[in-house]
Amino acid sequence: MEQTKRGTRPVGSQMNEAPRYMPGFGNDFETESLPGSLPQGQNSPQKLNYGLYAEQLSGSPFTAPRGTNERSWLYRIRPSVRHVRRFSNASYPFWKSAPISDEHSLPLGQLRWDPIPDPPENLDFLAGIRTMTAAGDTQTQAGMAAHAYAFNADMVDDYFFNADGELLIVPQVGAIRVFTEMGIMDVEPLEICLVPRGMMFKVSRSGEGTVWSGYVCENYGAKFTLPDRGPIGANCLANPRDFKTPVAAYEDKETPCRVTVKWCGRFYLTEIGHSPLDVVAWHGNYAPYKYDLRTYSPVGAILFDHPDPSIFTVLTAPSGEEGTANIDFVIFPPRWMVAEHTFRPPWYHRNIMSEFMGLIHGQYDAKEKGFVPGGMSLHNMMLPHGPDSTGFEKASNAELKPVKLENTMAFMFETRFPQQVTKYAAELETLQNDYLECWDGLERKFDGTPGLK
């Protein structure tokens, strides 16, 4: 059932206000910053209050089925045709798009990196993005890119929108403020946020620190949605009420500003004389949102054996093939381990999917050392991976009493496509050249003597 959520915000400057949110996933929301700025009973009156303009932002084709049709009506100070002027070429050489054409000498293999280096100079969020892998093709709207970011300056008069895909942002160090056309989100480590395709926004730092860092999944394909729960039923995993969409907020600023757009893998810049974040009211279901990973309710084995990692899927971006995702966003949160007569860490496996992992904090239970917070790993399709030798020995000989995994949060961007490594990632100084040695201790234990167990 569609639902409508309503939120209001008082008059005044809104950049420094504490954001407020409306709960729910995929709801039809309505919200206004000024009383009476949101028309009732129709979308596009002949004249709007406050001299606003009406505009629709569509995230799906007009004729998409009701369950997947996405659009929002925005009531803004200027129509967005005034937020872009003549474009010039722009360059962000470390942000790459699929298909990757980079040339490097790094051969195929299981890969792992320590965190990317801190920025040597003042970089904002946009300039601080470093593409690690990309898969698929932006022009056919399939696949994804996995990025790491590190920045130390705010986007003050600079704004951005991505025509190639939606952006799932995963902070690892430092809280950020994401000011979008449709409201403000404060996002801290252990939270995530999503900015829809085509939506203008800027990112600033929140709190104390020297470098703000984390990860970004750029989704070229169908939008992220909640996975079906199947036999799990109506509850657990990521519950819809824990997703928060911001109440309308606008920035009324008459100063020289710059808008950068990413379109088909290239960047373009336009200069305007005002802020484009001027939406005073809006209603619809195409909107940004944030989610606290600590509210995820895990489901797992309570007798024996280890369930598939898909049981930890927070969001999924479907492909045209049922059960095979364009992207799954999977987390490995704190949880109880209680299975009897079972090797409890993730098992050794090869997979048709390609897995890019990151560690937000703590330790991942399949790796005893080497996988550090802020680090990343890549296990491409059909390449074997699993616990390191130390983790195997520890899990094989542990007393199987109930154990709670605490102070940990790892995640995975998993895609049906092979993830191509960028030249930046291939030549990154933090690439662990000794990663494969973590499995060297897995020696032969076989003894075929009859009757020996």
C-alpha positions as CSV (number, residue, x, y, z in Angstrom):
1,M,0.0,0.0,0.0
2,E,1.2,3.5,-0.8
3,Q,1.4,5.8,2.2
4,T,1.7,9.6,2.5
5,K,4.0,11.1,5.1
6,R,3.9,14.9,5.8
7,G,6.6,17.0,7.3
8,T,7.0,20.8,7.9
9,R,9.9,23.1,8.7
10,P,9.9,26.6,10.1
11,V,10.8,29.7,8.1
12,G,14.4,30.8,8.1
13,S,17.9,29.9,7.2
14,Q,18.1,26.1,7.0
15,M,21.7,25.1,6.4
16,N,22.5,25.2,10.1
17,E,19.4,23.6,11.4
18,A,19.3,20.1,12.7
19,P,17.7,18.0,10.0
20,R,14.4,16.3,10.5
21,Y,13.2,13.2,8.8
22,M,10.1,11.3,7.7
23,P,10.2,7.5,8.2
24,G,9.5,4.8,5.6
25,F,10.9,3.3,2.5
26,G,9.3,4.0,-0.9
27,N,6.5,6.0,0.6
28,D,4.7,8.9,-1.1
29,F,5.9,11.9,1.1
30,E,4.8,15.5,1.2
31,T,6.7,18.3,3.0
32,E,7.0,22.1,2.9
33,S,9.4,24.6,4.4
34,L,7.0,27.5,4.3
35,P,3.3,27.2,5.2
36,G,1.1,27.0,2.2
37,S,4.0,26.4,-0.3
38,L,2.8,22.9,-1.1
39,P,-0.4,23.0,-3.3
40,Q,-3.2,20.7,-2.4
41,G,-5.5,18.8,-4.7
42,Q,-3.3,19.2,-7.8
43,N,0.3,19.2,-8.9
44,S,0.6,22.3,-11.1
45,P,-1.7,25.2,-10.3
46,Q,-1.7,28.2,-12.7
47,K,0.0,30.3,-10.0
48,L,1.8,29.0,-6.9
49,N,2.1,30.7,-3.5
50,Y,5.4,32.6,-2.8
51,G,6.1,33.0,-6.5
52,L,7.4,29.4,-6.8
53,Y,7.8,27.3,-9.9
54,A,6.4,23.7,-10.2
55,E,8.6,21.0,-11.7
56,Q,8.5,17.3,-11.9
57,L,11.6,15.1,-11.3
58,S,11.1,11.6,-12.7
59,G,13.2,8.6,-11.7
60,S,11.5,6.2,-14.0
61,P,9.7,6.2,-17.4
62,F,6.2,7.8,-17.2
63,T,4.6,4.5,-18.0
64,A,6.4,2.3,-15.5
65,P,4.1,0.2,-13.4
66,R,2.7,1.8,-10.3
67,G,5.0,-0.3,-8.0
68,T,8.1,0.9,-9.8
69,N,7.0,4.4,-11.0
70,E,9.0,7.1,-9.3
71,R,8.5,10.8,-9.5
72,S,8.4,13.9,-7.3
73,W,6.9,17.3,-7.7
74,L,9.2,20.1,-6.6
75,Y,8.1,23.7,-5.8
76,R,11.2,25.9,-6.2
77,I,12.4,29.4,-6.3
78,R,13.7,29.0,-9.9
79,P,13.1,26.1,-12.3
80,S,16.1,23.9,-12.8
81,V,16.6,25.2,-16.4
82,R,18.0,28.2,-14.6
83,H,20.4,26.0,-12.6
84,V,22.4,25.0,-15.7
85,R,23.8,27.4,-18.3
86,R,26.4,26.7,-21.0
87,F,28.5,23.7,-20.1
88,S,32.3,23.5,-20.3
89,N,34.4,20.3,-19.9
90,A,35.6,19.4,-16.4
91,S,38.1,16.9,-15.2
92,Y,38.0,14.5,-12.3
93,P,40.8,12.1,-13.4
94,F,40.4,9.7,-10.5
95,W,36.7,9.2,-10.9
96,K,36.3,6.5,-13.6
97,S,33.2,4.9,-15.2
98,A,32.5,1.6,-16.8
99,P,33.6,0.3,-19.2
100,I,37.1,0.9,-17.8
101,S,39.7,1.5,-20.5
102,D,42.6,2.0,-18.1
103,E,45.8,0.2,-19.0
104,H,47.9,-1.3,-16.2
105,S,50.0,-4.4,-15.6
106,L,48.2,-5.9,-12.6
107,P,47.1,-9.4,-13.4
108,L,43.9,-11.2,-12.4
109,G,43.8,-12.2,-8.7
110,Q,42.3,-11.8,-5.3
111,L,43.2,-8.3,-4.1
112,R,43.2,-6.3,-0.9
113,W,44.1,-2.7,0.0
114,D,44.8,-0.7,3.1
115,P,43.0,2.6,3.3
116,I,43.7,5.1,0.5
117,P,46.2,7.9,1.4
118,D,45.0,11.1,3.0
119,P,44.6,14.0,0.6
120,P,47.8,16.1,0.4
121,E,45.8,19.3,-0.2
122,N,42.4,20.7,0.4
123,L,39.9,18.5,-1.5
124,D,36.2,18.5,-1.3
125,F,34.0,15.4,-1.5
126,L,33.8,15.5,-5.3
127,A,37.5,15.9,-5.8
128,G,38.3,13.3,-3.1
129,I,36.6,10.4,-4.9
130,R,38.9,7.6,-6.1
131,T,37.4,4.8,-8.3
132,M,38.7,1.3,-7.3
133,T,36.6,-0.8,-9.6
134,A,33.9,-0.5,-12.3
135,A,31.6,-3.0,-14.0
136,G,29.1,-2.9,-16.8
137,D,28.4,0.3,-18.9
138,T,27.0,3.7,-18.0
139,Q,25.5,4.1,-21.4
140,T,23.5,0.9,-21.2
141,Q,22.6,1.6,-17.6
142,A,23.9,-1.7,-16.2
143,G,26.6,-2.3,-13.6
144,M,28.3,-0.2,-11.0
145,A,31.4,1.5,-9.7
146,A,33.0,1.1,-6.3
147,H,34.8,4.2,-5.0
148,A,36.7,5.3,-1.9
149,Y,36.7,8.9,-0.8
150,A,38.9,11.1,1.4
151,F,38.4,14.8,1.7
152,N,39.1,17.7,4.0
153,A,37.1,20.7,2.6
154,D,33.5,21.6,2.2
155,M,31.5,22.1,-1.0
156,V,30.4,25.6,-0.3
157,D,29.4,27.1,-3.6
158,D,29.9,23.9,-5.6
159,Y,27.1,21.5,-6.4
160,F,26.9,18.2,-8.2
161,F,24.4,15.8,-9.9
162,N,25.1,12.4,-11.4
163,A,23.1,11.5,-14.5
164,D,24.8,8.1,-14.7
165,G,23.4,6.6,-11.5
166,E,22.4,6.9,-7.9
167,L,25.0,7.2,-5.2
168,L,25.1,5.0,-2.0
169,I,27.5,6.8,0.4
170,V,29.0,4.8,3.3
171,P,31.0,7.0,5.7
172,Q,33.9,5.3,7.5
173,V,35.6,8.2,9.3
174,G,33.8,11.4,10.1
175,A,30.2,12.4,9.9
176,I,29.0,14.3,6.8
177,R,26.1,16.6,5.9
178,V,24.5,15.9,2.6
179,F,22.4,18.9,1.5
180,T,20.2,17.8,-1.4
181,E,17.5,19.6,-3.4
182,M,14.9,17.8,-1.2
183,G,16.4,18.2,2.2
184,I,19.4,17.7,4.5
185,M,20.8,14.5,5.8
186,D,23.4,14.2,8.6
187,V,25.2,10.9,8.1
188,E,27.7,9.4,10.5
189,P,29.8,6.2,10.4
190,L,27.5,3.2,10.7
191,E,24.9,5.0,8.8
192,I,24.5,5.2,5.0
193,C,22.6,7.6,2.7
194,L,21.4,7.4,-0.9
195,V,21.2,10.3,-3.4
196,P,19.0,9.5,-6.4
197,R,20.1,9.7,-10.0
198,G,20.0,13.3,-11.3
199,M,19.5,15.0,-7.9
200,M,21.6,18.0,-7.1
201,F,23.5,18.0,-3.8
202,K,26.6,19.1,-1.9
203,V,28.6,17.6,0.9
204,S,30.2,19.3,3.9
205,R,32.1,18.0,7.0
206,S,30.4,17.6,10.4
207,G,32.2,17.5,13.7
208,E,35.9,17.6,14.4
209,G,38.6,15.8,12.4
210,T,41.3,16.1,9.8
211,V,40.2,13.8,7.1
212,W,36.7,12.5,6.3
213,S,36.7,9.2,4.4
214,G,34.5,6.3,3.3
215,Y,33.1,4.5,0.4
216,V,30.6,5.1,-2.5
217,C,28.7,2.7,-4.7
218,E,27.6,4.2,-7.9
219,N,24.6,2.3,-9.3
220,Y,24.2,2.6,-13.0
221,G,21.2,0.2,-13.2
222,A,17.8,-0.2,-11.6
223,K,17.5,1.7,-8.3
224,F,18.2,0.1,-5.0
225,T,15.2,-1.4,-3.2
226,L,14.5,-3.6,-0.3
227,P,15.0,-7.3,-1.0
228,D,12.0,-9.7,-0.7
229,R,12.1,-11.6,2.6
230,G,10.6,-14.8,1.2
231,P,9.9,-17.4,3.9
232,I,11.4,-15.0,6.6
233,G,8.0,-13.2,6.4
234,A,7.1,-9.6,7.2
235,N,9.8,-8.6,9.7
236,C,13.6,-8.4,10.4
237,L,16.4,-7.6,8.0
238,A,16.1,-3.9,7.1
239,N,12.7,-2.7,8.3
240,P,11.1,0.1,6.2
241,R,10.4,2.4,9.2
242,D,14.1,2.7,9.8
243,F,14.7,4.5,6.5
244,K,14.6,8.3,6.9
245,T,13.8,10.8,4.2
246,P,14.6,14.5,4.9
247,V,12.0,17.2,5.4
248,A,12.1,19.9,2.8
249,A,14.9,22.5,3.2
250,Y,16.2,25.1,0.8
251,E,19.1,27.4,0.4
252,D,18.3,30.9,-0.9
253,K,21.7,32.3,-1.8
254,E,22.5,34.8,-4.5
255,T,26.3,34.3,-5.0
256,P,28.4,32.8,-7.9
257,C,28.0,29.1,-7.8
258,R,29.2,26.1,-9.9
259,V,27.3,23.0,-10.8
260,T,29.2,19.9,-12.0
261,V,27.3,17.1,-13.8
262,K,28.5,13.5,-14.6
263,W,26.9,12.3,-17.8
264,C,28.0,9.1,-19.7
265,G,31.2,8.9,-17.8
266,R,32.3,12.5,-18.5
267,F,32.2,15.7,-16.4
268,Y,30.8,19.1,-17.3
269,L,30.8,22.4,-15.4
270,T,28.3,25.2,-15.5
271,E,28.4,28.5,-13.6
272,I,25.3,30.2,-12.2
273,G,24.6,33.1,-9.9
274,H,22.6,31.4,-7.1
275,S,22.2,28.1,-5.2
276,P,20.3,25.4,-7.1
277,L,19.1,23.9,-3.7
278,D,16.0,26.0,-3.8
279,V,13.1,23.5,-3.4
280,V,10.8,25.0,-0.8
281,A,8.2,22.2,-0.9
282,W,7.9,18.8,-2.5
283,H,5.8,15.7,-2.7
284,G,6.4,12.3,-4.3
285,N,8.4,9.1,-3.9
286,Y,11.6,9.9,-5.7
287,A,13.7,11.2,-2.8
288,P,17.0,10.8,-0.9
289,Y,17.1,8.8,2.3
290,K,19.5,7.6,5.1
291,Y,19.6,4.4,7.1
292,D,21.3,3.4,10.4
293,L,23.0,0.1,9.9
294,R,22.7,-0.6,13.6
295,T,18.9,-1.0,13.2
296,Y,19.4,-4.0,10.8
297,S,17.9,-7.1,12.4
298,P,20.0,-10.1,11.3
299,V,18.5,-13.5,10.7
300,G,20.8,-16.6,10.8
301,A,21.3,-20.3,11.7
302,I,20.1,-21.3,15.1
303,L,20.9,-25.0,14.9
304,F,23.6,-25.9,12.4
305,D,25.4,-24.8,9.2
306,H,26.0,-21.4,7.8
307,P,23.4,-19.5,5.7
308,D,24.3,-17.8,2.5
309,P,25.6,-14.2,2.9
310,S,22.5,-13.0,1.0
311,I,20.7,-13.3,4.3
312,F,22.5,-10.0,5.2
313,T,21.3,-8.0,2.2
314,V,20.2,-4.5,3.2
315,L,19.4,-3.2,-0.3
316,T,19.3,-4.8,-3.8
317,A,19.3,-3.3,-7.3
318,P,17.6,-5.9,-9.5
319,S,18.7,-6.8,-13.0
320,G,16.5,-8.2,-15.7
321,E,17.1,-11.8,-14.4
322,E,15.1,-12.8,-11.4
323,G,17.3,-13.6,-8.4
324,T,20.5,-12.1,-10.0
325,A,21.2,-8.6,-8.8
326,N,22.8,-5.8,-10.6
327,I,24.1,-4.9,-7.1
328,D,23.5,-6.2,-3.6
329,F,24.5,-4.1,-0.7
330,V,25.3,-6.6,2.1
331,I,26.5,-6.0,5.6
332,F,28.1,-8.2,8.3
333,P,26.9,-6.7,11.5
334,P,27.3,-7.6,15.2
335,R,25.3,-10.9,15.9
336,W,25.2,-14.0,17.9
337,M,26.8,-17.2,16.6
338,V,25.2,-20.3,18.1
339,A,25.3,-23.0,15.4
340,E,26.2,-26.5,16.7
341,H,28.8,-28.8,15.0
342,T,29.4,-26.0,12.5
343,F,32.4,-24.1,11.0
344,R,31.0,-20.7,11.8
345,P,32.9,-18.1,9.7
346,P,32.0,-17.8,6.0
347,W,32.9,-20.9,4.1
348,Y,35.4,-21.2,1.2
349,H,33.6,-20.6,-2.0
350,R,33.7,-19.5,-5.6
351,N,30.8,-17.3,-6.9
352,I,29.3,-16.1,-10.1
353,M,29.0,-12.7,-8.4
354,S,31.9,-10.3,-7.9
355,E,32.5,-9.0,-4.4
356,F,34.0,-5.7,-3.4
357,M,34.3,-5.5,0.4
358,G,35.0,-2.7,2.9
359,L,35.5,-2.6,6.7
360,I,33.8,0.3,8.5
361,H,35.2,-0.7,11.9
362,G,36.4,-3.6,14.0
363,Q,37.4,-7.0,12.6
364,Y,35.8,-9.2,10.0
365,D,35.3,-12.7,11.3
366,A,36.8,-14.4,8.3
367,K,40.1,-12.5,8.4
368,E,42.3,-12.5,11.6
369,K,44.7,-9.8,10.3
370,G,45.4,-7.6,7.3
371,F,41.8,-6.4,6.7
372,V,41.7,-3.1,8.5
373,P,39.1,-0.4,8.9
374,G,39.0,1.7,5.8
375,G,40.5,-1.1,3.8
376,M,39.0,-2.9,0.8
377,S,39.2,-6.3,-0.9
378,L,38.1,-7.6,-4.3
379,H,37.1,-11.2,-5.1
380,N,36.0,-11.3,-8.7
381,M,33.7,-13.8,-10.2
382,M,34.8,-17.4,-9.8
383,L,38.0,-16.6,-8.0
384,P,38.2,-18.7,-4.7
385,H,38.2,-17.0,-1.4
386,G,37.4,-17.5,2.3
387,P,38.9,-17.5,5.8
388,D,42.6,-17.1,6.2
389,S,44.6,-19.9,7.7
390,T,44.6,-18.4,11.2
391,G,40.9,-17.9,11.1
392,F,40.4,-21.4,9.8
393,E,42.4,-23.0,12.7
394,K,40.7,-20.8,15.3
395,A,37.2,-21.6,14.1
396,S,38.0,-25.3,13.6
397,N,39.1,-25.8,17.2
398,A,36.9,-23.3,19.0
399,E,34.5,-24.4,21.8
400,L,31.1,-24.1,20.1
401,K,29.4,-22.2,22.8
402,P,27.2,-19.1,22.0
403,V,29.5,-16.2,21.0
404,K,28.5,-12.7,20.2
405,L,30.4,-11.0,17.5
406,E,30.7,-7.4,18.7
407,N,32.3,-4.1,17.5
408,T,32.4,-5.1,13.9
409,M,30.8,-3.8,10.7
410,A,31.9,-4.9,7.2
411,F,30.0,-4.5,4.0
412,M,30.0,-5.8,0.4
413,F,29.0,-4.3,-2.9
414,E,28.2,-7.5,-4.9
415,T,27.4,-7.4,-8.6
416,R,26.7,-10.0,-11.3
417,F,29.3,-8.3,-13.5
418,P,33.1,-8.6,-13.4
419,Q,34.7,-5.7,-11.7
420,Q,37.5,-4.2,-13.6
421,V,40.3,-2.6,-11.5
422,T,41.3,1.0,-12.3
423,K,44.8,2.1,-12.9
424,Y,44.7,4.1,-9.7
425,A,43.7,1.0,-7.7
426,A,46.2,-1.3,-9.5
427,E,49.1,1.1,-8.8
428,L,47.9,2.2,-5.3
429,E,50.7,2.2,-2.7
430,T,48.4,0.6,-0.2
431,L,47.8,-2.5,-2.4
432,Q,48.8,-5.5,-0.3
433,N,51.2,-7.5,-2.5
434,D,51.3,-10.3,0.2
435,Y,47.5,-10.8,0.5
436,L,47.5,-14.3,-1.1
437,E,49.9,-15.4,1.7
438,C,47.0,-15.3,4.2
439,W,46.0,-18.8,2.8
440,D,49.6,-20.3,2.7
441,G,49.0,-22.0,6.1
442,L,46.1,-24.1,4.7
443,E,48.2,-27.2,4.4
444,R,47.1,-30.7,3.4
445,K,45.5,-32.5,6.3
446,F,44.2,-35.5,4.4
447,D,44.9,-39.0,5.6
448,G,43.2,-41.8,3.6
449,T,43.9,-44.5,6.2
450,P,40.8,-46.7,6.3
451,G,38.7,-46.3,9.4
452,L,40.5,-43.0,10.4
453,K,38.2,-40.1,11.0
